[in-house]
Amino acid sequence: MSDPTVPEPAAPEIPNVDDVPEEIAEAAAPEREIAVAVGEPIMQVQNLTVKFGGLAALEDVSFEIRRGEILGLIGPNGAGKTTCFNAMTGVYKPSSGKVLLEGKSITGKQRHQITRLGLARTFQNIRLFGEMTALENVVVGLDARHKTSVVGALLRLPRHWREERTAIDRAQALLDFVGIGDAAATLARNLPYGSQRRLEIARALATDPKVLCLDEPAAGFNPAEKEDLMALIRRIRDDGYTVLLIEHDMKLVMGLTDRIVVLEFGKKLADGLPAEIREDPRVVAAYLGEPEDDVA
Amino acid sequence: MSTVNGPTLQPDPQAEQDELNRESQRPRGGAVSRWNTLSRPAQWGILLPVVILAYAAPALNLPILSTETGGGGGTNWNINLFQMSYYALIAVGLNVVVGYAGLLDLGYVAFFAVGSYVAAMFTSPDSPFFKIPYLWTLPLAMAVTMFFGVLLGVPTLRLRGDYLAIVTLGFGEIIRLLATIIPAVKGQVGFQNVGRPPGSIIGEDGVARPLFSASNGAPWYWLTITIIIVVLLLVGNLERSRVGRAWVAIREDEDAAEIMGVPVFKFKVWAFAIGAAVGGLTGALAGGQVGFVNNQSFTVQQSILFLAAVVLGGAGNKVGAIIGGALVAYIPNRFTAIADYKYLIFGVALVVLMIFRSGGILAARQKLLAFSRKAYSFLRQSPGSASDRQRSEVKR
């Protein structure tokens, strides 16, 4: 954490193909430690098991997320994608297994601590703070990194002023980054559906995550909107964030992700590059059904 | 108390969206939006006369407003003003708990009671404790009630909604019953001659009397509105900081707030502690003015009345809370004929209000950013310019 006014240089390894306005992400989180070694495992899920009563919703699932990649987590309905997601982000307590973020276990930690350690998420069913404006929603995310105490806020100590001043600029930069900069003063509940999804992403990015988990961000989008979203997620990745993506839409997943993990019936079915996954007979069977199964 | 309608999944028909946009552009309460567009000096220009008017209120005992009915009946105007002011103060405190953080507290009178007892037990000659000057009991009452707030909050704030309401209701009763059964707090006998701030005034007969007395409401009223102004400034500071944002985020969606890194439990306890401190402060003021504290006035109905003040005025809005608190105290004093039915009347008023104006009398959204005025006025002046500005910077 050097002088926050001097943005750290972006890692040269990160491909910067289209005209990415990287200054925006830097403006939003200048203190961010940009990925140094792309491809190193940043997050490991080890033998994760989640049981609801006697039912194992997730059984012995292991995979890793590598720094700077977009990892897709796919599977048919009820395969345990969201359960896996919730167990990773601390919403559910796993029955056994571990989740490591940069080598440190985050299982059993409180949810807000997990966020501060660098894991942010969005929600499948949008959960914004409806009575707050878009800008305020993002600033709540930024507050995860703020250190003003209650007494500091009460008496408006210098740290409060400093953090408030930068927060608005950063939040505005993040809103611009996800493409809803003009809606900063609109109440979140009055935003159009697509903007609400984008605002969720901006709010999660505001917590300055090491890994950003997106839970079906394209749900309810038309093809054109999906294209825009894919471009946005790529830009997020190119800015040095690691992305974990849960998605139904195979076209989007295949076009966007660097690697894919497939779940079925709570177990890991396959793990590999998109091209490999597409050809994998087990995955095809899981999605289309095997002829033998059709009898039953 | 918030009207959270939950983010609904809209299939995005254009007409529906237009309706929503219109709604968001429509000013919510004309006066409030006009107020927000005023410049800072203009706002002060309006506020200052209001404050002066508030301080001059003891002289405004007009027949149409007066609570003194002919022949010595009714409530003394200045006493009525003091009651209005302390209801307003307690509504500001309860508003932090109920309005900001969305924690339904049905036992708030307990903190009021603790504050009153602190003032009484450290100043009344009936008390076996050592004595301190009355004004010192105000911060002491705040500290003690803050402690009680944390004591109640830590085990219960993991509960949500209805469960929390029931536990706080129970806490209110526990305090009342403790006041009855513990010998040291003297139950119904109570404490007489509770202390008062220093100062004396020479009467017309040339005899010096204490400035702050039970029969003279005006000094108490002035003291209380001064305290209200200070509390408003401090609560406003909290509101436009990460603390206020955390509270509102918790009110809107507790789980989402926690996952966004808000230490939910900590901020809920803080809301409770701050609300409790203001409640205790009010209790100490009320106990001092009346000069007598016993266990009879700290009932559940009193808690509900405080809550009604907040909801009536506009939960989540501190100015609304002041209006609500003042009204809840004033109406039974002014219209003595209906004073016996005040619970009925406020109940009906609440139902009607919830149907036609669910946000309360002053349904204004609070501002949650310290520089929001500057930021949003910039946005309003130049729609679309924010992103253009960014883009031009990028090209540069």
Boltz contact constraints between the chains, C-beta under 6 A:
constraints:
  - contact:
      token1: [A, 21]
      token2: [B, 394]
      max_distance: 6.0
  - contact:
      token1: [A, 23]
      token2: [B, 394]
      max_distance: 6.0
  - contact:
      token1: [A, 111]
      token2: [B, 258]
      max_distance: 6.0
  - contact:
      token1: [A, 111]
      token2: [B, 259]
      max_distance: 6.0
  - contact:
      token1: [A, 112]
      token2: [B, 258]
      max_distance: 6.0
  - contact:
      token1: [A, 112]
      token2: [B, 261]
      max_distance: 6.0
  - contact:
      token1: [A, 112]
      token2: [B, 262]
      max_distance: 6.0
  - contact:
      token1: [A, 112]
      token2: [B, 263]
      max_distance: 6.0
  - contact:
      token1: [A, 115]
      token2: [B, 261]
      max_distance: 6.0
  - contact:
      token1: [A, 116]
      token2: [B, 261]
      max_distance: 6.0
  - contact:
      token1: [A, 126]
      token2: [B, 7]
      max_distance: 6.0
  - contact:
      token1: [A, 127]
      token2: [B, 253]
      max_distance: 6.0
  - contact:
      token1: [A, 127]
      token2: [B, 256]
      max_distance: 6.0
  - contact:
      token1: [A, 128]
      token2: [B, 7]
      max_distance: 6.0
  - contact:
      token1: [A, 129]
      token2: [B, 249]
      max_distance: 6.0
  - contact:
      token1: [A, 129]
      token2: [B, 252]
      max_distance: 6.0
  - contact:
      token1: [A, 130]
      token2: [B, 252]
      max_distance: 6.0
  - contact:
      token1: [A, 131]
      token2: [B, 252]
      max_distance: 6.0
  - contact:
      token1: [A, 136]
      token2: [B, 368]
      max_distance: 6.0
  - contact:
      token1: [A, 140]
      token2: [B, 245]
      max_distance: 6.0
  - contact:
      token1: [A, 140]
      token2: [B, 249]
      max_distance: 6.0
  - contact:
      token1: [A, 140]
      token2: [B, 260]
      max_distance: 6.0
  - contact:
      token1: [A, 141]
      token2: [B, 260]
      max_distance: 6.0
  - contact:
      token1: [A, 143]
      token2: [B, 242]
      max_distance: 6.0
  - contact:
      token1: [A, 144]
      token2: [B, 261]
      max_distance: 6.0
  - contact:
      token1: [A, 146]
      token2: [B, 242]
      max_distance: 6.0
  - contact:
      token1: [A, 148]
      token2: [B, 242]
      max_distance: 6.0
  - contact:
      token1: [A, 150]
      token2: [B, 243]
      max_distance: 6.0
  - contact:
      token1: [A, 150]
      token2: [B, 270]
      max_distance: 6.0
  - contact:
      token1: [A, 153]
      token2: [B, 238]
      max_distance: 6.0
  - contact:
      token1: [A, 153]
      token2: [B, 241]
      max_distance: 6.0
  - contact:
      token1: [A, 153]
      token2: [B, 243]
      max_distance: 6.0
  - contact:
      token1: [A, 154]
      token2: [B, 234]
      max_distance: 6.0
  - contact:
      token1: [A, 154]
      token2: [B, 237]
      max_distance: 6.0
  - contact:
      token1: [A, 154]
      token2: [B, 238]
      max_distance: 6.0
  - contact:
      token1: [A, 156]
      token2: [B, 237]
      max_distance: 6.0
  - contact:
      token1: [A, 160]
      token2: [B, 241]
      max_distance: 6.0
  - contact:
      token1: [A, 164]
      token2: [B, 370]
      max_distance: 6.0
  - contact:
      token1: [A, 164]
      token2: [B, 371]
      max_distance: 6.0
  - contact:
      token1: [A, 168]
      token2: [B, 371]
      max_distance: 6.0
  - contact:
      token1: [A, 168]
      token2: [B, 375]
      max_distance: 6.0
  - contact:
      token1: [A, 172]
      token2: [B, 386]
      max_distance: 6.0
  - contact:
      token1: [A, 176]
      token2: [B, 387]
      max_distance: 6.0
  - contact:
      token1: [A, 176]
      token2: [B, 390]
      max_distance: 6.0
  - contact:
      token1: [A, 181]
      token2: [B, 386]
      max_distance: 6.0
  - contact:
      token1: [A, 181]
      token2: [B, 387]
      max_distance: 6.0
  - contact:
      token1: [A, 182]
      token2: [B, 384]
      max_distance: 6.0
  - contact:
      token1: [A, 184]
      token2: [B, 379]
      max_distance: 6.0
  - contact:
      token1: [A, 185]
      token2: [B, 376]
      max_distance: 6.0
  - contact:
      token1: [A, 185]
      token2: [B, 379]
      max_distance: 6.0
  - contact:
      token1: [A, 186]
      token2: [B, 24]
      max_distance: 6.0
  - contact:
      token1: [A, 187]
      token2: [B, 24]
      max_distance: 6.0
  - contact:
      token1: [A, 190]
      token2: [B, 20]
      max_distance: 6.0
  - contact:
      token1: [A, 190]
      token2: [B, 24]
      max_distance: 6.0
  - contact:
      token1: [A, 192]
      token2: [B, 17]
      max_distance: 6.0
  - contact:
      token1: [A, 193]
      token2: [B, 10]
      max_distance: 6.0
  - contact:
      token1: [A, 193]
      token2: [B, 12]
      max_distance: 6.0
  - contact:
      token1: [A, 207]
      token2: [B, 261]
      max_distance: 6.0
